[in-house]
Amino acid sequence: MTRPGGAIAVALRGLTLRGVVDDVTTTVPPGARVAIVGANGAGKSSLLALACGLVTPDSGEVTLDGTPIAALSPAELRRRVGVVSPEVPLLRGTLGRNLSYARPRASNGRRERVAALCGVDELLQQLPQGEATRLAGGARNLSWGQRQRVAWARALLSGPGLLLLDEPDAHLDADSAAHLDRVLQRFPGTVMMVTHDLQRLRMADEVWHLEAGRLVERGTPAELLAGATRTRALFARQLRRVS
């Protein structure tokens, strides 16, 4: 798949968050898809939070196209980096407010394209008030799959060059999972995604395996699912189901 300009190069240098992430140094080429895997508590979500500036490291730095994220304003980070994570919940207020959070002045055409890609157009047809639908605390008046669709659309509307996804495929119904696959296939930028799903792992260009906050394996899905690797052991049950 050809990925046009606008994709962001990411560099993590000596990234450390005491007790959580331990001296991670690695890079992501512009347009690459990286799957971040590991057992629960391995530091995967914390690494994503560091990569978008939600958390400040104790040492080390993150750069986007060579610029330290500490030098970027919050508005610039929101424009350049789309984040889907439990650490960035949907907002109280209307569904439309959530969709337009990162780019309030997005054109109707852009909003419609993003909504169709993420399956939000189908959701809006099911809601009598459409974008005027008010979300309860935690958006509990939407199903988990519906919340994820809104979160994906919110993250994509600004046209980011980097998309960070923290287990976006957990607990999805089949239809929402299909929309996630479309997002991953069509998004032209760089993707870093925490996942426990073998199918999403195989969609990646590269896999990072974390243990106790350390990057212990790095390679293509084919490389890390072959032989006696930590990654193959982690996905052994799913591999048996598809064999």
C-alpha positions in Angstrom: 0.0 0.0 0.0 1.4 3.4 -1.0 1.2 5.9 1.8 1.4 9.6 0.8 3.3 12.4 2.5 2.0 13.7 5.9 2.8 10.5 7.7 5.0 11.3 10.8 8.3 9.7 11.8 8.4 8.8 15.5 11.6 8.4 17.6 11.7 7.2 21.2 15.1 7.8 22.8 15.9 6.4 26.3 12.2 6.7 27.2 11.8 5.9 30.9 8.8 6.1 33.3 9.9 4.8 36.6 8.5 1.4 37.3 6.5 1.3 34.1 8.6 1.9 31.0 12.3 1.1 31.1 14.8 2.8 28.7 13.0 2.2 25.4 14.9 3.4 22.3 13.3 2.7 18.9 11.9 4.5 15.8 8.9 4.3 13.6 9.3 5.2 9.9 6.7 7.5 8.4 3.7 5.5 7.3 4.6 2.3 9.2 2.1 0.2 11.2 3.5 -0.9 14.6 1.7 -3.4 16.8 2.7 -3.2 20.4 2.1 -6.5 22.3 2.8 -8.0 25.7 1.2 -9.3 28.8 -1.1 -7.2 30.9 1.0 -4.7 32.9 3.9 -4.8 30.4 3.8 -1.0 29.9 2.1 -0.9 26.5 -0.5 1.7 27.3 2.0 3.8 29.2 4.3 3.8 26.1 1.5 5.2 24.0 0.7 7.8 26.6 4.3 8.9 26.6 4.3 8.9 22.8 1.5 11.5 22.6 2.5 13.6 25.6 -0.3 12.6 27.9 2.4 11.5 30.4 5.8 13.1 30.9 8.8 10.7 31.0 11.2 10.7 33.9 14.0 10.6 31.3 14.4 10.4 27.5 12.3 12.1 24.9 9.8 11.5 22.0 10.2 13.3 18.7 7.8 13.7 15.8 9.6 14.4 12.6 12.6 15.4 14.7 10.7 17.8 16.9 10.5 17.0 20.6 6.8 16.8 21.6 7.6 19.0 24.6 8.2 21.8 22.1 4.7 21.4 20.6 1.6 23.2 21.9 -1.4 21.1 23.0 -3.3 22.4 19.9 -0.5 21.3 17.6 -0.3 17.9 19.2 -4.1 17.4 18.8 -3.8 18.3 15.1 -0.8 16.0 14.4 -1.6 13.1 16.7 -4.9 11.2 16.8 -5.4 9.2 20.0 -8.0 6.5 20.9 -7.5 5.4 24.4 -9.3 4.9 27.7 -7.1 7.8 28.9 -8.9 10.1 26.4 -12.6 9.3 27.1 -15.5 10.8 25.1 -16.7 14.1 26.4 -20.0 15.0 28.0 -22.2 16.9 25.7 -23.4 16.1 22.2 -22.1 13.4 19.9 -21.3 16.2 17.4 -19.1 18.0 20.0 -17.1 14.9 20.4 -16.7 14.3 16.6 -15.5 17.9 16.0 -13.3 18.3 19.1 -9.9 18.3 17.4 -11.1 20.2 14.3 -14.2 22.3 15.0 -14.2 23.9 11.6 -13.9 20.7 9.5 -15.9 20.9 6.3 -19.1 18.9 6.0 -17.5 16.8 3.2 -14.6 15.8 5.5 -16.9 15.0 8.4 -19.0 12.8 6.1 -16.0 10.9 4.7 -14.6 10.2 8.2 -18.0 9.2 9.5 -18.5 6.8 6.6 -15.0 5.3 7.1 -15.6 4.7 10.9 -19.2 3.6 10.6 -20.4 6.7 12.4 -22.8 7.4 9.6 -24.7 4.2 10.4 -24.7 5.1 14.1 -26.2 8.5 13.3 -29.0 6.9 11.3 -29.9 4.8 14.4 -30.1 7.8 16.7 -33.3 10.0 16.3 -31.3 13.2 17.3 -28.3 12.4 15.2 -25.3 14.5 16.1 -27.4 16.3 18.7 -27.6 13.2 20.8 -26.3 13.9 24.3 -23.8 11.5 25.7 -24.2 10.4 29.3 -21.2 10.2 31.6 -18.7 7.7 30.1 -21.0 7.6 27.0 -22.8 4.7 28.7 -25.8 5.3 26.5 -23.8 4.0 23.6 -22.6 0.4 23.2 -18.8 -0.2 23.4 -18.6 -0.6 19.7 -20.5 2.6 19.1 -18.2 4.5 21.5 -15.1 3.2 19.7 -16.5 4.3 16.3 -17.0 7.8 17.7 -13.5 7.8 19.2 -11.9 6.7 15.9 -13.8 9.4 14.0 -12.8 12.1 16.6 -9.2 11.0 16.2 -9.2 11.1 12.4 -11.1 14.3 11.8 -8.1 16.6 12.2 -6.2 14.7 9.6 -3.3 13.5 11.9 -0.1 12.1 10.6 0.2 9.7 13.6 -2.6 7.6 15.0 -2.2 6.0 18.4 -4.7 3.2 19.2 -4.9 1.5 22.7 -6.6 -1.8 22.3 -9.2 -0.5 19.8 -10.2 -4.0 18.9 -11.2 -5.2 22.4 -14.8 -6.4 22.8 -15.9 -5.3 19.3 -18.8 -6.7 17.5 -18.1 -8.1 14.0 -19.4 -5.0 12.2 -17.4 -2.6 14.3 -14.3 -4.8 13.8 -14.7 -4.6 10.1 -14.8 -0.8 10.2 -11.6 -0.8 12.3 -9.9 -2.9 9.6 -11.0 -0.3 7.0 -9.6 2.5 9.1 -6.2 0.7 9.4 -6.1 -0.1 5.7 -7.0 3.4 4.5 -5.4 5.7 7.0 -2.4 7.2 5.2 -0.3 8.1 8.2 1.7 6.3 10.8 0.0 3.9 13.3 1.1 2.6 16.7 -1.5 0.2 18.1 -1.6 -1.8 21.3 -3.4 -5.1 20.5 -4.0 -8.6 21.8 -5.5 -9.7 18.5 -3.7 -12.0 16.1 -5.5 -10.6 13.0 -4.5 -7.0 13.8 -0.9 -8.1 14.7 -0.6 -9.6 11.2 -1.7 -6.3 9.6 1.4 -4.6 11.1 4.6 -3.8 9.4 6.5 -4.3 12.7 5.8 -5.7 16.1 7.2 -4.5 19.4 7.0 -6.9 22.3 7.2 -5.4 25.8 7.9 -7.2 29.1 8.1 -5.2 32.4 8.5 -2.0 30.4 11.4 -3.2 28.3 11.4 -3.7 24.5 12.4 -7.4 24.4 11.6 -8.3 20.8 11.1 -6.3 17.6 10.5 -7.6 14.1 7.9 -8.3 11.4 4.9 -10.4 12.3 6.2 -13.3 10.2 9.6 -13.2 12.0 8.1 -13.1 15.5 5.4 -15.7 14.9 8.0 -18.2 13.7 10.4 -20.1 15.9 10.7 -20.0 19.7 9.9 -16.3 20.3 8.2 -14.6 23.1 5.6 -13.3 20.7 4.8 -16.7 19.4 4.3 -17.9 22.9 2.1 -15.0 23.7 -0.2 -15.7 20.8 0.0 -19.5 21.0 -3.6 -20.0 21.8 -4.9 -17.9 18.9 -2.4 -19.6 16.5 -3.8 -23.0 17.5 -7.3 -21.8 16.8 -6.5 -20.7 13.2 -4.1 -23.6 12.4 
